Amino acid sequence: MTARSDRGPESARPAAEADRIVPITDLTDPRLGDYAHHTDVALRKARGSEHGLYIAESALVLRRAVDAGHVPRSVLCLGGSVDEALEILTGFPEVPVFVGPAELLADLTGYLLHRGLIAAMHRPASPDPRELLRGARRVVVLENVADPTNVGAIFRSVGAIGADAVLITPRCSDPYYRRAIRVSMGTVLQVPWARVGDWEATGPLLEQAGFSIAALALSPTAVPLREYAANAPERLAVVLGAEGDGLTPAALDAAHTLVQIPMLHGIDSLNVAAASAVAMWALAPNARTTEGEKPGNMRDTPGMHAQFAPPRIHP
């Protein structure tokens, strides 16, 4: 079986392009191992990568990853996506592009490549949380949010509505898991984030950086969100808890204020991803009034604002 490209025969390509395109006729090439039914956990421990790997799914996500400074190890694509992959990888001439028919690639990965391509990407080094906080005004802290779908949706809201960084606790799902990246439409690769320790360390970290800590919680002492937003602090950390269990006692103790979104019709709460979007919109800094302006730490990509509106979640 040979791969087909919209540009025609591979012999018609410039030599530099043709040399990096690797047609797949069987699955014995060891370089395909990054795609062979590996779990996200296994990719974090992948050999030959200092910090592990993650999978970027679709040309849009690959472009956002490259624009954010992430380095690809290889790309796996259908024939019709070859030209787009090569265009995105202009700055990485050494990265191979594996091309094959849909059925064979599905045998390799365990799923159909509905978006045309996937890429094995080197994970970047984790940043120091103190550096992320240095110039930030709004940060989101995710405590034990275990569902990667919710993590991805929260990151997309952070990117679209506005916060400067995300901090995640030790038991929170990894933002680089394939599903989180896919649901976020690649915004987890643009929004700065870092993993932090327990609240004995994270509370003082935020306070020393000048942040007030507001925890979204169902509590009789919680302040309605609209009331709190009317006089929100200049530097604010919004804490969101796990689905079902909510925030831990340690998180509630670390918070300076408890805040809640008033509900109607006997409904007690929103999904954590929906609550994050409501809270971030209400608490966006007053200075962020220019249409299309992005938070200070946000990594931009061409056409980013058009792609964020209207929001659509792709599970």
N, C-alpha and C positions, 0 to 999 in steps of 0.2 A: 504494500500500500504506500502511496506517495502523497505528500501534502500538497494542497493547491493554494495558491495565493491569488488575490484579485489582480495582481500586477502581471500575472502570466508565469511562464517557466522560470525556474530559479536561475537558469543559464543566462537570462536576460538581465539579471541584476548586476550592479557593480560588484566587483570581486570581494570587497570588504564586507558587503552585506551578505552575499551568498555564502561566504566562509563561516559566518556565525549562525546560519540557519541549519538546524539539525533535524532532518526528516526522521520521524519515528516509524519504524516498521515492526518492532517488537519492543518488549519492555525490559530487556536485559541490561541496558545501559545503566551503570551504577549512578550516574548523575541524575537519573530520574527518581532516585530514592527519596528526595525531599517531598515528592508528591504521592508516594505509595501508601495511601490509606493512613497516613500518620495523624495522630491526635495532636491537638494544640500543645498538650503537655510534652509529648515526645519532641515536637519541633523546638520547644524551649531548650532542649538538651542536645540539639543537633550537633554533630561533629563538624569541625572545620569552621565554626562560627563562634566568635568570642562570647557573645551574649545570647546565642540561640537564633532561631528563625521565626518568622511569621508568614502567613499567606496573604498576599494582596490579590483580591478577586475583582476583576474588571479593569478596563483601561483607565477609567476615571480614578479608581483607587490607586492604581499603579502610578499614575501621573502625580497624584497628591503626595504619595510616598516619596517619589523622586524629588518633587519640588520642596519637600520638607527636609531634604538632605539624607534620606535613607538610601541604602545601597542594595541593589538587587544581586542575587546570586545566579538566578536563571529565570527564564520565562517559559511557560508551557501554553501553547495556544492552538486554536483552530486555524486553518489556512486563511480564512477571510480576515483574521486579525493580525496577520504578520506585519503588514505595513504600519499599522498604528503602533504596534509594539516597538518596531525599529525606530520610529520617530520619537517615541518617549525615551528610548534608551540611547539617544544620540551621544550622551556623555559617558556611556559605558560600553565602549566597543568590544570589550573582552567578554561580555555577558552572553552566554549562548541562548538562542531562542529555539526551543523544541517545538516541532510542528507535527500534528498528526490528525487523523480522522476522529470524529466525535466518539465513536464506539470504543476505539482503542484507548483514548484518553480517559473515558469513563471507567474502563477496566482498571486503569492505573490509579485514579484518584478515588473512585467509589461514588462519583456523582458526575452529572453532565455539566459541561462548561457553558452554561446558558449565557454568560456575559462575554464569551469569546476567548478569554485568557485568564490565567492566574500566574502569580510570580512568587518565587521563594525570596524573601527579603531578610537581610540581616537586621536583627534587632539592634537599635542604638543603645548606648550606655544610658542607664537611668540617671536623670539629673538630680542634683541636690535640691530638696524642697525649699531650702532657704533662698536659693537663687531664683526659684520661681516666684517666691513671695516678695522679693525685693521691690519690683516695680508694679506689683498687682494692686488692684482696688477691690476686685470681686473674685473670690475663689469658691469652688464647690468641693465639699468633702464627702466622699462616699464611704459609708461605714457598712461593711459586710454585705454589699449588694452583690448577690451571688449569680444572678441571671445575666449572662452576657448580652441578651437582647435589651434588657433595661440599661445596662452600662452603655451600650452603643447608642441607644436613643437619648440618654442623658448627654453624652458627648456631642451629639448632633445639636441638641438644644443649646449647649454651652457655646458651640461655634456659631450658631445662627443668631441667638438672642444676645449673648454677650456675657462672658466671664473670662478672666485672664488665665486661669489654671484650674486643674483638678487634682486633688489629693485623694488617694485611695488607701484604705486600711489593709492590714495583712490578709484578712479573709475575704476581701472583695475580689470579684472575678477580674481576670486579666484583660485590660482593654485591647491587647493585641490578639486575643482569640479571634478566630476567623469570623464567627457570627457577630461579635461586637463590632469588628471593622466593617462588615457588610451592612449592618443596620445603621451604623453611623455615616454611611456613604464616604468613609475615609477620613472623617473629621477627627478620629482618635489619633491620626497621624499629623494633624495640624495644631490641635490644642495641646499646650504643654501640660504634662502630668507627671506625678511622681508618687511612689508608694511611701507611706509613713508608718510609724510604729503605733503603739497603743496610746491611749489618751493621756497617760502620765507624761509622755514625751510630746505628743501632738498639740495638746492644749497650750503648754508653755511656748512651743514653737510659734504658734499663731499669735499669741499675746505679745511675745517679744518682737514680732514683726509689725505690731500695731493693729492687729485685727480684732474686731468684735466677733463673737461666735454666736450665730443664731441657728438653733436647731428646730427643724420642722417636726412637730410632735403633737399627738393628741393628748392634751392635758388641760385640766380646768384652769390652770394658771397661764396658759398660752395666750399670747397677744394676737389678735387678728392680723393677717398679713397686710391688708391695706393700711391699717393704723400704724404698724411698724414701718412700712415703706415710706410713710409721710415724713418721717424723720430718721431715715436709715443712716447708719454710721458711714463715714467716708471710706473706711476699709472694712470689708465684711466677708466673713467665711460662713457659707450656708451649708449646714450639715443635713444629709439625707440618709435615712436608715434602710435596713434590709426589708425586703418584701415580707409581709406577715408579722414578723417580730418587731419591726420598727427599730428605734435607736436603743442602744444598751444603756444601762444606768450610768456607766462611766461617761458616755457621750452627753447624756442629759446633765450630769454634774459639771462637765467642762463648759457647757454653754452659758453665755451671759444672759441670753433671752431665749424663751421658748416661743415659737411662732406657729400658727396654724392657719390653714385655708378654710374659711367657713364653708360648710356644706349644707345642701338642701335635701328635702325629700327622704330624710332618714339615712342618707348615705354618709358614712363616717369618714371616708378618705378617698384619695385618688391613687392610682398606680404611681409608683415612685418616679417613673419617667415623666408622666404628665405633671405631677406635682413640681418637679424640677423646672419644667418650662414655665409654669405659672409663677413660681417664686422668682426665677431669674428675670422674667419680664417686669414684674412689679418692683424688683430691687435694683434694676439697671441704674448705673450712675447717671445723675442728671446731666453730666457733661456729654454723655453719649447721645446727642440729639441729631447729629448730622446723618442723613440717610446714607447707608452703606458703610459708615465708619465701623471699624472693628476694634476690639480690645487690644491693648498694647502688646501683649505677648503672642497674639494670634498669628500663625503662619499663613500667609495668603497664597492663593493659586489663581491663575488666570481664569476668569469667568466664575469665580467662587460664589459671589453674591447672587448671580442669576441662578446658579444651581441650587442654592439653599431655599429659594422661594418659587412656588409654594412648597412647604415641607411634605415629603412623602417618605414613609417608612417601608423599606423593603426587607421583609423577614428572611 
